[in-house]
Amino acid sequence: MEVFAPYLSQIRIPGKNDKVYKDECVFSFDNPETETGLYVSLSSFLGFGKEYVKDYFLKTGYGVFLHIHREKHEIQSSTQGDGPEKKITRLAIGVEGGFDPDTGKKYEYIDFFNVIVMPNFITFPWPNTNLPEVIKQAVTAILEIQSAATLEEIESLTGTWDGETRVVTKHADNLLQLSNGKKIPPSGWHCEKCDKTENLWLNLTDGSILCGRRFYDGTGGNNHALEHYAETSYPLAVKLGTITKDGKADVFSYTEDDLVEDPKLGEHLAHWGINIANMEKTEKSMIELELELNQRAEWFTLQESGGSLRPIGGPGYTGMANLGNSCYLNSVIQMMFIVPDFIRKYVDNANRFFEKSEDPPNDFNVQMAKLGVALLSGKYSQASSDKEQPGISPIMFKTLVGRGHPDFSTKRQQDAQEFFLYMLTLLERQNHNQQNPGTVFKFKVEERVQCTASKKVKYSHRSDYCLSLNIPLEAVCNKEEVAAYETRKQEAEAQGKRLDPELIVRPKIKLFSCLEVFIQSEIVEQFFSTAVNGKTTARKTTRMATFPDYLLIHLKKFTLREDWVPIKLDVAVEMPDILDLSSLRAKGPQPDEEPLPELVGNPPAPVMDQAVLAELADMGFPPEACKRAVFFTQNSGLEAATVWIMEHITDSNFADPFVPPGTESAEFTPNPDAVPMIIGMGFSQEQAYKALKATNNNVERAIDWIFSHQEELADTSTVEPEFRDGDSKYKLVAFISHMGSSTMVGHYVIHILKEGRWIIFNDNKVALSENPPKELETLIRYNTLHVSTQERSQRYPLGQPACGTTIYYGAVPTETANTEDRQMIPPDQEFLYRREILWVLYETHGGVRDLARFCTGLCTVYDLHQRHFKARDSPSVLVSC
């Protein structure tokens, strides 16, 4: 055992506060199940694949490792029962008990352990009584202690909504049950008010059997159970067919408006002659119905379930395992790592990041590089005809980027666009004074305002990250087909039938119709004109002063009904493969225009109804948005102000500091409420101004900016933001699609154009796409068509493929380009998609600009960090009785 002597002083025994990384390599996605297993240091407790373990030894001198190799074997088991406990128990994808394509399969794992001594990989089998005592204690502790990934998993699951964990109803102990002589048969039920024989609910007070609510797709019942409660106020009902002998069932409380737990269900059923010991589950639970509804039509189309998709693997075709509603993360990361800027930053420099890192699991650059290398190398994507590719499990990355975040640290479903924005914030924080690949999205917007009284004009500029477009429903181009479909649907519903959801006819609108709305001028009320020194009206037009490398187009798919209920526009927006936005190019001041005089002094402050402001603030709206609402409705009351807010809640400047129109200064105006907050934390006024300017008056980001920009704060000079300006012609390259009724439930997949073929990335399933659903996208990305010869050679040198992927150029017809310049950049372009709000990403030469800084779900909580409203703690709208 002399081989251990040089290293015995380095051996540590892990305690309860130590993190042991025994599930995954810190530099790659090797794990105990890979062919070469995982090597865990007995000194640092970090895990390494065989490719990196020797380099780590040479760097640190830590020479003793526990080698873990695991074999996985599927075991055949007898058919299980179909009670709820054997089926889906969580409205989540990929978590234990959640929606999983491998549901029903069972595996056994056999672990093999050895103690390894470097540098020659001298091997000692474990267990082994001849090993030094400290090594035996260290290995025993490593095997017994929970891994770092497991500890993070336990923490994140505390925020996962569990469909089977329900509140005990307040009616359980004192439920009124009438003695009316009714006895319920064990089968043969039907609604007492119609002919429905499914979705039946037994009222536990009077024994009535009535049908449940009609689902949003037209299925379900006729609302008779709900109407009965309205007439009688009898609070509890149980869904017949979901009752099992162990006392589980779907019990709905009308007064608590939720599915509940009834600990005395057996007694309550016995009152009506039902012996719970004889019951068997014969109908789907509400959770299963919700998942089924989410999988209909939209899921079928977006996942291309009707076709026989051919799996594909290799460099650039690596899937990512779903860690429990992490499909949003998977889709965004797949999108990022086809952007050349991200590849150059993290893949080409991966070894440098690995070598210099002192804490790999908590090093953002290391984990980004680890992802990029794994996705583009092809090492983990060797698919076969009878077995899906294993893909990679981004456990360590998700743990790192989600730590401390109220949403991304959980296993709840999240919004892909929000996560991308969050990633941009992390990228900005991590790349101070360095190349930041996230800056390839930003573009400059020009706003021209003309005073209608004097005809004089004023120009201003701002930065933005997405082009937000309204959807003009009056521009539907298939009105007759839609009307015919709606007629057929109404006739079918009148007969108690429903149409096949796959045959739905959606209104079709061309993207150019949305662009036409954008380029139209708008009237600005109560505009303070310096030419007439008073309020008048003005006409504002908005154009793009620069064209980013990657352009996101946001199609606003949310709208409000007359009763203010937010609804999603179920429309198909036809996205062209080639998009020319030259009509959106800003022209700047013209020779025949006369500018508005500069503002001298301060105009009278607008008078605002303080009572209305207070009421709006109590409703949870941002203070600056409340000011806008009261101002533009001219103090006409709470109702008018609330209507204005709901109509403008998706405006990009909704929560920005309010400045009355016409009084804007060409100089940056810091948020007056934010400045004292930052100064109160010990920073100077100058530092507060500079941080707020750099973060567009976002207080939280400004504080982060101060800590990460100490060198810049020492420099009092101001640097205006720089914008890349490219061609106005773009090509469609990718999209992320969200399936489901809301952002809090559903599933994301991404389609990417690679080497001239559309590829679908559905978590770890990667396949050639037969029918990419381009009309149902939410986030879309386009790529520029024209790149100059000089810039192309600098950015995409021929003969230098990145990470094993082939970079090629295809001819593109353009009237202005010469023969040599008729080239386009590689097919590393994509577009993102979400169902509730449509974000379209177009790409031009140079990379990707900022994805989108604002997204709203028209819900109830205003998120300061993301600066938008979003639904919280409402993972699903359950289909209840």
Secondary structure, 3 states (H helix, E strand, C coil): CHHHHHHHHHCCCCCCCCCCCCCCCCCCCCCCCCCCCEEEECCCCCEECHHHHHHHHHHHCCCEEEEEEEEEEEECCCCCCCCHHHCCCCCCECCCCCECCCCCCEEEEEEEEEEEECCCCEEEECCCCCCCHHHHHHHHHHHHCCCHHHHHHHHHHCCCCCCCCCCECCCCCCCCCCCCCCCCCCCCCCCCCCCCCCCEEEECCCCCEEECCECCCCCECCCHHHHHHHHHCCCEEEECCCCCCCCCCCEEECCCCEEEECCCHHHHHHCCCCCHHHCCCCCCCHHHHHHHHHHCCHHHHHCCCCCCCCECCCCCCCCECCCCCCHHHHHHHHHHCCCHHHHHHHHCCHHHHHHHCCCHHHCHHHHHHHHHHHHHHCCCCCCECCECCCCECCHHHHHHHHCCCCCCCCCCCCCHHHHHHHHHHHHHHHCCCCCCHHHHECEEEEEEEEECCCCCEEEEEEEECCEEEECCHHHCCCHHHHHHHHHHHHHHHHCCCCCCHHHCCCCEEEHHHHHHHHHCCEEEEEEEECCCCEEEEEEEEEEECCCCCEEEEEEECEEECCCCCEEECCCEEECCCEEECHHHECCCCCCCCCECCCCCCCCCCCCCCHHHHHHHHHCCCCHHHHHHHHHHCCCCCHHHHHHHHHHHCCCCCCCCCCCCCCCCCCCCCCCCCHHHHHHCCCCCHHHHHHHHHHCCCCHHHHHHHHHHCHHHHHCCCCCCCCCCCCCCEEEEEEEEEEEEEECCEEEEEEEEEECCEEEEEECCEEEECCCCCHHHCCEEEEEECCCCHHHHHHHCCCCCCCCCCCCCCCCCCCCCCCCCCCCCCCCCEECCCCCCCEEEEEEECCECECCCCCCCCCCCEEECCCCEEECCCCCCCCCCC
